[in-house]
């Protein structure tokens, strides 16, 4: 993989603090830094940055205030190909790599982590579950719409099962001839549900088998018995809809089973591993965006005849935060490259998500302090980033779950 | 090209050359170089000249409206210009020509030389239209279009804010932004146009188009291949920062204002 990166070194550039460095500096070594990007990845990153700044930027405050995702943003995301980043070209996608998804998620999060959350879940969890575990037929049926028109939702969590995901109670009863299933249950905390055209629903076809009965069903929104509840009124990422979704005797043909019967638990674990890297990218973007929005103020504000950014006390603080952001970036990018290389990456993904979510909260918190009074009012972006950051420690695996995953990977090395 | 309908003549231009210059990004805080002869470009973000983005967009729209068959983008400069060309291809241009100019030769590349390059290419490529940005945001020269038109002996339509090809594709109606307002002219084809700010709003390069751009052809040439002498005719003696802008003051009355304008600013 490193050789491939080196071969692609011509036209490569770096992400992060050194983003102005290009190929001429990078290509002297066979082993490029983990922040190296190919020409394509760089172009995709820049398009995402431009779109985020010009289309999402002016709408951020209003969307946060009302909790409503602007239709112009939704249309723009689909029109520009941000909703089918890794989807195959003949299914209407871009056929780019996982790193490209992470870069889009990061760039969008620099402007609005709420919009980024939706893009992340849609690409890394919904699209990828279908393309990684679904049959050719399921892929052909659902991926094009997901790439070009409609959001998708991943329905796993319930009131009684969050971290203990496989304790889910939603049931799927087979018809006498096995040609269809009836799904009944209530899912909670479902992202993108307000706009979703398709739901990936995890239900148990046989509770006597425990988690080995869990099966993933692809359920179109129009199916009778599907009821999307009111979006939650959240602390942060407010315009990213999070809704309860109730399924009452929803009839689904057996053809809509994603992958194999009773293998749903495997798909869920598998996809959430990489989904973590996506969240890492979102939190990384949040931290960087908040930092970038705050730093210029430190060189405008003067107290005691000095720009506050020149006080050594302040220098030490923002140096620490810059270090934390760089650390998070290296973890996220490296985990993404490990996944692309086909290496096991569960531990690295957990580390990336855990670190990035901590760094997001720290950065936003510090930025509010550096701004002083202005940091505490909605006129300045820091307080929104702070509220948005908190979800990072909770969704797609709480911080404690990440720690448990890391320990599970470390322990056997020493026993 | 498109299939001709029996009994109906095809009314479109065959080919447009569009310039896309790689310049320091508009958002960057430019710094004077230590030698005082230029600005710092190393490690600084570059992108396509904004007026060239508008030029590329206009050419692509002409093609989408079936007024133009092929959009060929041209960039003159070091190997990094391939990124600029790729962006234009991702917007929808058909192919690119990269005229490779590097190092000190590139630092001294001036509008006259670029105009000569475009003149040669326009003839070689049998172009019926050349669309350039009205000026580059690094040198603000606003010369290439005019000189090129002179070299080719083609009409020029500078500061275009509206472009319309006639039904018989033999002329264009151009609305130009001028100091007094707007001027509408008619030029015969072939012609050289320079794009002004309000001509259009350039599209984003969609992600699928970025990937498709990889397959599009980009030819590399040198000024020598084109038989063009690009030696500079102008020598830059000095580059310096503009004077630091002083804070404004608030005056209490018109009398005070007049007094200050007369006795301090000495402009009355």
Interface residues (C-beta under 8 A of the other chain):
Chain A: X11 X19 X20 X21 X22 X23 X39 X40 X42 X43 X44 X46 X47 X50 X51 X79 X80 X81 X82 X85 X89 X93 X94 X95 X96 X100 X104
Chain B: X43 X44 X45 X47 X80 X82 X83 X86 X87 X90 X204 X205 X206 X207 X208 X209 X210 X211 X214
